[in-house]
Amino acid sequence: MYKEKGWLYYDKFKDFKSSSEAYAAGMKTKNVDVTQVGHALAHAYERNGELDKAEATWEECIRMHTARRDDPK
């Protein structure tokens, strides 16, 4: 639900603050799809002028991707 809500605000309404709030909520869920939600959150922060948050989100995405890549499961 958070992916769809975030995209609706981002793409249709150009409300990047509401978009980032929806995506940020999604990032707190278990087994989040970092490629879709994390990347979109970083872009929403960028479009909203929150560059520090965007950078931190990109770094978190990299950390999460690396952790999943290195997981021996």
N, C-alpha and C positions, 0 to 999 in steps of 0.2 A: 504494500500500500504506500509506503514512504517513497518508493522510487517513482510511482505514478504521480503522487502529489507533488514531489519535488520537480518533476519534469513539467507538469502542468503550470506551476508557478514560473519556472524558468523559461519555457518556450512560448507559452500562450500569453501570459500576463506580464512577462518581463519584470516580475517581482522577485528579485534575486535574494532579498532578505528572507522572505517566506520560503523560497526554494531551499536556501541553505539551512533553515530551521528543520524542514522536513528531511533533508538528506542527513543532517547531523543526528536526528532521532534514529534514522535507519542505521547509522554507523554504530549505535549502541546495542543493536540486536545481535543475537548469537548467529554465527555462520553468515554474516553479511557478505554480499557480493561486492568486494572491494573495487573490482574493475568498474562496475556500473555505479555504485553509490559513492564510493570514496572519490573517484575521479570527477564525478558530477558535482560533488560537494566542493571540491577544490575550484572547479570552474565557476560555480555560483559565488564563492567568496571573491574570486578574481573580478567577476563582473560587478560585484557590489563594492569594489574598492577595498576589500579587506585582505590586503596582500600578505600580511603577517599570518593570518589564519590560513590563507591559501597555501603558503609555503609549508606551514606546520602540517597541513592535511596531506600534501604531497609526500612529505617525509614519513608520515604515518602509513600512507599507502605503500610506500617502498618497504617499510619495516614489515608490514603485514604480508606483502607478497613474498618477501625473503623468508619469513617464518614458515609460510605454507610450502614454499619450494624446498626448504631444508627439513621439513617434517618427515621423519622416517616411515610414516604410516603407509 
